[in-house]
Amino acid sequence: MRVRTPFNDNWRFTYGESSGLSGSLDYASMRSHLLASGDAFREQALGAVPEAADAAVPSPDFAAVDFDDSSWRHLNLPHDWGVEGSFEQSYPGETGKLKWWGVAWYRKAFNLEPEDENGCCFLELDGAMSYAMVWVNGEFAGGWPYGYASFRIDLTPFLKQGQPNQIAIRLDNPEDSSRWYPGGGIYRNVWLVKTPRVHVDQWGQFIQTPEVSTEQAKVSLRTQLRNAGSSDELVQVRTKVYPVDDGSGLAVDTPVAESAGVAVQVNRDRSARVSEEIFITEPRLWSTRHPNLYRAVTEVESAQGVIDRYETQFGIRSIRFDPDQGFFLNGQRIRMNGVCQHHDLGALGSALHLPALVRQLEILREMGVNAIRTSHNPPAPELLDLCDQYGLLVIDEAFDTWAHAKKPNDYHRLFPDWAEADLRAMVRRDRNHPCIVLWSTGNEIAEQVTPEGAVTSNRLTAIVRSEDSSRPVTIGSNIPEGASNGFQKTVDVFGFNYKPHMYADFRRDNPVTPVYGSETASTISSRGEYVFPVEQDPEKGRANFHMSAYDLYTPPWATTPDAEFRAQDSDPGLFGEFVWTGFDYIGEPTPYNADSTNLLNFSNPAERERARKELEALGKIEVPSRSSYFGIVDLAGFKKDRFFIYQARWRPDWPMAHLLPHWNWPGREGEQTPVHVYTSGDEAELLLNGRSLGRKRKGSGEYRLVWDDVVYEPGLLRVVAFKNGKPWAEAVRETTGPAVALELQTDRRSIAGDGRDLVFVTARVVDAKQRLVPDAKSALKFSLSGPGEILATDNGDPTDHTPFKSAERSAFNGLALAIVRCVTGASEDLTVKVESKGLEEAELRIRVKQ
């Protein structure tokens, strides 16, 4: 019977290369051997190339069974080696000033059980960055180059009974291979899968719901069987469908429907496909409000009984894209309130930590997000599982480049060999997720304006349709010519990156093609930083390597949220937008991507003088920025002001009002200090120390209320918002006293003792009245007592070079974060403590759940 178990624990790791290889393991040398691993995902096999028969596979010392790895580091996966290091000013800010490139090895030994002897055994990796190569007992078993791909290695031919079986995995991250921080290592989950010789193949089941109503749904199942045995086999295939309980996530005991069963012969060393149809009466439909799920359990039965059981979770729903009316889910029109998300998890880097992913999605849902674009690569499977559970729509994206490079060593080197296999693997892996409504074949592809671009795009679209014809294909286009030269006709749904001014013309010229904002806004800001005077020029608002949080400033290609809102509201055919980005991420610190010569970046005279001397000595000013400013939420998970303009728009029925800036401005007494209000109300009154500064109403195309002429004086700034003439919501900003104490808050007060769960602890710098001091930069020291560790810290400051692993971290505008994990099997509670010179310390107890 099939068994799939986590294979994350007890690995050995070293950074560096095995001796005496002299380039024999680079892709050019290993190409012929690697290609075979992807042949199950190609219409024509590439693995059986002539040179493969003659080219011997190197046998590295690190892959040898008897190699002594006792001096290597012991760790559990997922693991990202890059985020563990120190920031280096000399490293590129574009990829986070961390060393993620290089060669590294992982090793692990395991034993087979006696009952495994007559079955198959596979190693499944959800993601390994990158050019993964796998040896088993010293023999090369296969690999997969694309660092974002999930893949499987068949261990069966190499395993031995009665002795430890040694797995060795080599990874190689080339420099200049990414435009953002990709991470390094086996950064997603790893699984050991054992099956009988006749079994459901890898991602071998596809479930569709071609007919959906509230009265009945037709469920079509297509299952591919594989016979790895030495004789033909006659089997019976039967599927039962169970509802999934909303609370537990487990299937209920009683099926709601089942198939009649299908008999099929699977010849030895061959595959066979089985089709089934099941009808479910009064189905619970999957939607953004009610993400109901089902589980299909398929049993494969031979003369000896049930030999394989394969489970697939799915949802019953219908989707439709209309060029004039937008997107419909189960017949209801829904606007996509979406964000783009890179795959890193802030201070945790690219290593997959499920609680961190949950935290991100819950913060985004609070803002009103109902859609995610996986930018610009296949995501972790767990993200899609969570989107299924939360009712979040997904654009699943395959590539950032095709054959034309953006970086010297990026995916363009692999595209000719691997594009088909990578795209088919992504679609097969993900196609049963109800959350996915669009497949994206690329982002800002250079080929949009080349003669071969349309040919390549048509080929990729055809590949997707051959795997799944139930969802449209899209792309993110940033070049105006790509919307009019015929390239736009190679996909089903067209996405514009930063082109709100082109929506109307595109709709006129392409009346049958649905259109949306695949990447929008790219407003840049630093949480809690405000630059005066408040200028309307979008390229202003810079100081001290930060961006003003007035949400008025963008790179040259981008827009404010307000500009995109106006474009979206101008046409009901536009079905939504995907903002760049939901969260800040490591790397791409626009506009501070490179060293500077501009002394105007400094508002503090002393800092300006230091920079002047640096400029004289070096001919440049070294820019410290190492993470993005694009996020609506900062890298630590703290909300920027921008969070609230989106919440006001995307949750119009939620009573809310938000004021900016903060109201601690010593030295600005008597100076104009503009005040902006974000509210889901339609008008608001602003009061300063009890005096009304006027009542304003949103006009057409207005999404914030602005009082430009407010003269700063310390005290209480208050806004009262109204909706339909009635009080709706209030917010205040108050001048605080000096910092006197620290406070600790947490997302929850308990943690599982499994070594995997995380708790996120926020330290707040407060005054004597427990009010957050919004400009505090106090140096903090976290500590933990009990059976656990402080896994990482952060503060959301994109210029902070303190290593993420450090327990010492300065607050950034009053806040800092500690991420806590307990050891496996812990039973004692944990106590987190934070202290700072001159401030009252704080403690927080976290209960460990058994």
KEMAR-550316 format. One record per residue (C-alpha): residue in three letters; x, y, z. Coordinates in steps of 0.25 Angstrom, whole numbers, plus 5000, padded with zeros to 4 digits. Example, Ala and Ser with C-alpha at 12.3 -4.5 7.8 and 13.67 -1.06 7.14 Angstrom:
BEGIN
ALA504949825031
SER505549965029
end
This chain:
BEGIN
MET500050005000
ARG500550144997
VAL501250215008
ARG501650365007
THR502550415019
PRO503250545022
PHE504750525019
ASN505250655025
ASP505950615038
ASN507450575041
TRP508150625028
ARG509650665028
PHE510050785020
THR511350855015
TYR511550975007
GLY512550954997
GLU512950854986
SER513450714986
SER514950704982
GLY515550674968
LEU514350704960
SER514850814951
GLY513550854945
SER513050714942
LEU511750734949
ASP511350864943
TYR510050864934
ALA510850854921
SER511550734925
MET510350664932
ARG509250704922
SER509050574915
HIS508950504929
LEU507950604935
LEU507050614923
ALA506450474925
SER505850514938
GLY504950604931
ASP504550514920
ALA503250474926
PHE502850624924
ARG503250634909
GLU502450584897
GLN503850544891
ALA504850484900
LEU506250564901
GLY506950474911
ALA507350364901
VAL508350454894
PRO509550384887
GLU510550444896
ALA509850394908
ALA510350254905
ASP511750294905
ALA511850394916
ALA512250334929
VAL511550404941
PRO512650454951
SER512650394965
PRO512950504975
ASP513550474988
PHE512350544995
ALA511350434988
ALA512150314992
VAL511450215002
ASP512750215011
PHE512950365011
ASP513150415026
ASP512150535027
SER512250535042
SER512850675042
TRP511750725033
ARG510650815040
HIS509450735045
LEU508050805041
ASN506650785037
LEU505950825025
PRO505450915019
HIS506750995019
ASP507251125013
TRP508751145014
GLY508751285009
VAL507851355019
GLU508751295030
GLY509951385026
SER510251525029
PHE509951645020
GLU511151695012
GLN511151835007
SER511951784994
TYR510851684990
PRO509751724981
GLY508551794987
GLU507751734976
THR507851604982
GLY507851644997
LYS509351665000
LEU509351515005
LYS510251404999
TRP509251304993
TRP510051254981
GLY511051144981
VAL511150994982
ALA510650914994
TRP510350764998
TYR509350695006
ARG509450545011
LYS508450455018
ALA508450305020
PHE507150215023
ASN506850075023
LEU505749995016
GLU504649915023
PRO504549775019
GLU503249795012
ASP503849895003
GLU504549794995
ASN503549774984
GLY503049914983
CYS503550044978
CYS504250154985
PHE504350304981
LEU504950434987
GLU504050554984
LEU504650694986
ASP503650814986
GLY504750904982
ALA506350914983
MET507151034978
SER507650994968
TYR508250894958
ALA507950784967
MET508650654965
VAL508450524973
TRP509350404976
VAL508850274983
ASN509850184989
GLY510850254980
GLU510150244967
PHE509550354960
ALA508050344960
GLY507550474953
GLY507250624956
TRP506550744952
PRO507150884949
TYR505950984951
GLY506051024966
TYR504551054967
ALA504150924961
SER503550804969
PHE504150674964
ARG504250524967
ILE505450434967
ASP505250284966
LEU506150214976
THR505650074974
PRO506850024965
PHE507850074974
LEU507350024988
LYS507849904996
GLN507249825007
GLY507849805020
GLN508849925020
PRO508750075021
ASN508450145007
GLN509250275005
ILE508550384998
ALA509450504994
ILE508950634987
ARG509750734981
LEU509250874978
ASP509850984970
ASN509351134970
PRO510051214959
GLU510351354962
ASP509551454953
SER508451354952
SER507351434959
ARG506751574959
TRP506251564974
TYR506751474986
PRO506451334982
GLY507051264994
GLY507951144994
GLY507750994998
ILE506650894999
TYR505751005003
ARG504450925002
ASN503950795008
VAL504450665004
TRP503650535004
LEU503950385003
VAL502850314995
LYS502650164995
THR501750094985
PRO501349954980
ARG501949924966
VAL500549954960
HIS500150094965
VAL499550234962
ASP500650304955
GLN501350434960
TRP500250544960
GLY499450444952
GLN498050484955
PHE497250604949
ILE495950634954
GLN495050734947
THR493650784949
PRO493050814935
GLU491650824940
VAL491250904952
SER490050954959
THR489450954973
GLU488550834969
GLN489650744963
ALA491150734959
LYS491850644949
VAL493150604954
SER494150554943
LEU495350474948
ARG496550434939
THR497550344946
GLN498850294940
LEU499350164945
ARG500850114944
ASN501349974944
ALA502749964949
GLY502649814950
SER503149704942
SER501749644937
ASP500449704932
GLU499449734942
LEU497849734942
VAL497349834952
GLN496049894956
VAL495950044959
ARG494850104968
THR494750244974
LYS493950294986
VAL493750444989
TYR493650505003
PRO493350645008
VAL494450705016
ASP494150765029
ASP494350915030
GLY494950915044
SER495850795044
GLY496250785029
LEU495950635030
ALA495050555021
VAL493750515027
ASP493450365029
THR492350345019
PRO492550365004
VAL491550454997
ALA491750374984
GLU492550274977
SER492850214963
ALA492450084958
GLY493850044956
VAL494650014943
ALA495549894940
VAL496849924932
GLN498049844928
VAL499349914931
ASN500449844923
ARG501849834929
ASP502749954929
ARG501550034923
SER500450134927
ALA498950124925
ARG497950234927
VAL496550214934
SER495350304933
GLU494250314943
GLU493050404944
ILE492350424958
PHE491050514960
ILE490850584973
THR489550634977
GLU489350774984
PRO490850794984
ARG491550894994
LEU492250984984
TRP493651044986
SER493651194986
THR494351314992
ARG493351325003
HIS493151175005
PRO494351095001
ASN493750955002
LEU494650844998
TYR494450694995
ARG495450574995
ALA495450474985
VAL496050334989
THR496350244978
GLU496650094981
VAL497450004971
GLU497049864973
SER497749734968
ALA497449594970
GLN498149604983
GLY497249714988
VAL497449874989
ILE498949904985
ASP498950054984
ARG498050164990
TYR498250304984
GLU497550424990
THR497250564983
GLN496650684989
PHE495850764980
GLY494750864980
ILE493450874972
ARG493351014965
SER493151074951
ILE493951194945
ARG493751284934
PHE494451404928
ASP493551504920
PRO494251614913
ASP493151714916
GLN492751674930
GLY493951614936
PHE494151484944
PHE493051394949
LEU493151284960
ASN491951194960
GLY491251294952
GLN491451414961
ARG492351534957
ILE493551554966
ARG494651654965
MET496051604968
ASN496651684979
GLY498051624977
VAL499451644981
CYS500751584975
GLN501651504985
HIS503051464984
HIS503351334991
ASP504251375002
LEU503751385016
GLY504551505021
ALA505551475032
LEU505351325030
GLY505751345015
SER505251245005
ALA505151125015
LEU503751085015
HIS503151105029
LEU501651075029
PRO501251165041
ALA501951285034
LEU501251255021
VAL499951245029
ARG500251385036
GLN500551455023
LEU499151405017
GLU498351445029
ILE498951585029
LEU498651595014
ARG497251545016
GLU497051645027
MET497351755016
GLY496251695007
VAL497151614998
ASN496451504990
ALA497451464980
ILE498951434979
ARG499951434967
THR501151344969
SER502251434965
HIS502951384956
ASN503051234958
PRO502351114963
PRO502051134978
ALA502151034989
PRO501050934989
GLU500650975003
LEU500251114998
LEU499251054988
ASP498750965000
LEU498451095008
CYS497851164997
ASP496851054995
GLN496551055010
TYR496451215010
GLY495651234997
LEU496751314991
LEU496851314975
VAL498251284969
ILE498951314957
ASP500051204956
GLU501251254948
ALA502351174942
PHE503451264937
ASP504151404938
THR504951384926
TRP504851294913
ALA506051284904
HIS506451434905
ALA507251464917
LYS507051564928
LYS508251524936
PRO509451444930
ASN509151314937
ASP507651314939
TYR506651224933
HIS506851254919
ARG508051154919
LEU507051044922
PHE505851084914
PRO506151004901
ASP506350874909
TRP505350894920
ALA504250984918
GLU503250874913
ALA503650784925
ASP503550894935
LEU502250954930
ARG501550814929
ALA502050774943
MET501550904949
VAL500150884943
ARG500050734946
ARG500450764961
ASP499550884963
ARG498350854954
ASN497450794964
HIS497450924973
PRO496150994972
CYS496851124975
ILE497551134962
VAL496751204952
LEU497851244942
TRP499251184937
SER500251284934
THR501351254924
GLY502251364927
ASN502551504933
GLU503151624925
ILE503651534914
ALA504651604905
GLU504151514893
GLN502851604893
VAL503451684882
THR504251584875
PRO503851504863
GLU503951364870
GLY503151424882
ALA501751384877
VAL502251244873
THR502851214886
SER501651274894
ASN500651194885
ARG501551064888
LEU501451084903
THR499951114902
ALA499750984895
ILE500550904905
VAL499650964916
ARG498350934909
SER498850794906
GLU498950774921
ASP497750854926
SER496750914916
SER495850964928
ARG496651084931
PRO497051204922
VAL498551234920
THR499051374923
ILE500351454923
GLY500851584930
SER501251684919
ASN502051814921
ILE502451854907
PRO501351934900
GLU501651864886
GLY501251734892
ALA499851774893
SER499651804879
ASN500651734870
GLY499951594870
PHE500651544883
GLN499351574891
LYS498651474883
THR499551354888
VAL498851354901
ASP497351344906
VAL497451454916
PHE498351574915
GLY499051634927
PHE499651774927
ASN500851814936
TYR500751964940
LYS499952004928
PRO498652064933
HIS498652164922
MET498552054912
TYR497351974917
ALA496352054909
ASP497052044896
PHE497351894898
ARG495851864901
ARG495451944888
ASP496451874879
ASN496251734885
PRO494851724889
VAL494851574891
THR496051564901
PRO495851584916
VAL496851684922
TYR497351714936
GLY498551774943
SER499451664945
GLU500451754952
THR500051894958
ALA500452014966
SER501851984971
THR501752094980
ILE502952104989
SER502952135004
SER503652105017
ARG502752085029
GLY502652205038
GLU503652295030
TYR503052425025
VAL503852525017
PHE503552675017
PRO503152755009
VAL502152665003
GLU502352674988
GLN501452624977
ASP502652574968
PRO502552424969
GLU504052414968
LYS504252504981
GLY504052454995
ARG505452404998
ALA506252425010
ASN507352335017
PHE507152225008
HIS505652215012
MET504352255004
SER503252345010
ALA502052265014
TYR501052375009
ASP500852264998
LEU501052374986
TYR502452314981
THR502752214971
PRO503852174961
PRO503652234947
TRP502852124941
ALA501852114953
THR500652184959
THR500052214972
PRO498952124977
ASP497952234974
ALA498352244959
GLU498152094957
PHE496752104965
ARG496252204955
ALA496652124943
GLN495951994949
ASP494752074952
SER494652124938
ASP494251994932
PRO493451874938
GLY494151784928
LEU495451794936
PHE495351684946
GLY496351724956
GLU497751754959
PHE499051694965
VAL499851794973
TRP501351794974
THR501451744985
GLY500651694997
PHE501951675006
ASP503251735004
TYR504351635000
ILE505851615001
GLY506551684989
GLU506051784978
PRO506151904987
THR505652004977
PRO506052124976
TYR507352084984
ASN507751974975
ALA509152034973
ASP510252114979
SER509852264979
THR510552404977
ASN509352484982
LEU509552554996
LEU508052594995
ASN507752455000
PHE508152505014
SER507252595023
ASN508152595035
PRO509352695034
ALA510252595041
GLU509952485032
ARG510052575020
GLU511452615024
ARG511852465026
ALA511352435012
ARG512052555006
LYS513352505012
GLU513052365007
LEU512752414993
GLU514052494993
ALA514852364997
LEU514152264989
GLY513452334977
LYS512152274982
ILE511252264994
GLU511052124998
VAL509552084998
PRO509151995009
SER507751955004
ARG507551805004
SER506051785003
SER504951844995
TYR504051964998
PHE502951914989
GLY502151835000
ILE500851875006
VAL501351805018
ASP502751815022
LEU503751705023
ALA503451675037
GLY501951665035
PHE501651805040
LYS500551885033
LYS500952005025
ASP500052125024
ARG499752075010
PHE499051945016
PHE497852035019
ILE497652105006
TYR497451965000
GLN496651915012
ALA495752035010
ARG495451994996
TRP495451844997
ARG494651835009
PRO493551955007
ASP492651895017
TRP493751895028
PRO493652015037
MET495052075037
ALA495852205037
HIS497352225037
LEU498152345039
LEU499552385034
PRO500552425038
HIS500852405052
TRP500852525061
ASN502252535068
TRP502952645061
PRO503752725070
GLY504352845063
ARG503252855053
GLU502352935062
GLY501653035053
GLU502052965040
GLN501052915030
THR500952765032
PRO499952695022
VAL498952595027
HIS498352485019
VAL497152395023
TYR496852255017
THR495452215020
SER494352125015
GLY493352235019
ASP493052345008
GLU493452465016
ALA494152505029
GLU494452625039
LEU495852645044
LEU496052705058
LEU497352755064
ASN497252775079
GLY495752785078
ARG495752885067
SER495052845054
LEU495952865042
GLY494852835033
ARG493952725027
LYS494252665014
ARG493552575004
LYS494152474994
GLY493952524980
SER493852434967
GLY495252374966
GLU495652404980
TYR496152294989
ARG496752375000
LEU496352505008
VAL497552605009
TRP497752725018
ASP498952795012
ASP498952915021
VAL498952855035
VAL499952935043
TYR500652845053
GLU500452855068
PRO500652745078
GLY499452685084
LEU498252595078
LEU497952585064
ARG496552515062
VAL495752475050
VAL494252445050
ALA493852375037
PHE492352365032
LYS491652275022
ASN490352325016
GLY490352435026
LYS490452345039
PRO491652335048
TRP492452215042
ALA493852205049
GLU494952285056
ALA496452285057
VAL497452365065
ARG498852405065
GLU499452455078
THR500752525082
THR501452425091
GLY502352445103
PRO503752395103
ALA504052245102
VAL504052175116
ALA503652035114
LEU503551915105
GLU502351825102
LEU502251695096
GLN501051645088
THR500851515080
ASP499951455069
ARG499651345079
ARG499951295093
SER500251155090
ILE501251075081
ALA501250925077
GLY502450845083
ASP502750785069
GLY503950865065
ARG503250925053
ASP502251025059
LEU502551165061
VAL502051285069
PHE502251425064
VAL502551525076
THR502551675074
ALA503251765083
ARG502651905084
VAL503452025090
VAL502452105098
ASP502252235106
ALA501752245121
LYS500352225115
GLN500652105108
ARG500552175094
LEU501452135083
VAL502652235081
PRO502552245066
ASP503952285063
ALA504752205074
LYS505952135069
SER506352065083
ALA507451955083
LEU506751835087
LYS507151695092
PHE506251575092
SER506551455100
LEU505751325102
SER505651225114
GLY505151085112
PRO505350975102
GLY505351065089
GLU506051165081
ILE505951305075
LEU505951265060
ALA506051405055
THR505851545057
ASP505451665048
ASN504851805049
GLY504451835035
ASP505551935032
PRO506051905018
THR507451965022
ASP507751885034
HIS508951795033
THR508751725046
PRO508751575042
PHE507351515043
LYS507951405053
SER508351515063
ALA507551525076
GLU507951675076
ARG507151765068
SER506851915068
ALA505351955067
PHE504952025055
ASN503952125057
GLY503552065070
LEU503451915066
ALA504251795065
LEU503951645063
ALA504551515069
ILE504151385063
VAL504151275073
ARG504151115071
CYS504151015082
VAL504950885081
THR504350755077
GLY503650685088
ALA503650805097
SER502750805110
GLU503150925117
ASP502651065114
LEU503551165108
THR503751315113
VAL504151425103
LYS504851545109
VAL505251675103
GLU506151785109
SER506751915105
LYS507652015113
GLY506852115120
LEU505452045117
GLU504651955126
GLU504751815121
ALA503651725117
GLU503351575117
LEU502351485111
ARG502051335114
ILE501651245102
ARG500951115106
VAL501450985099
LYS500350895094
GLN500550745096
end
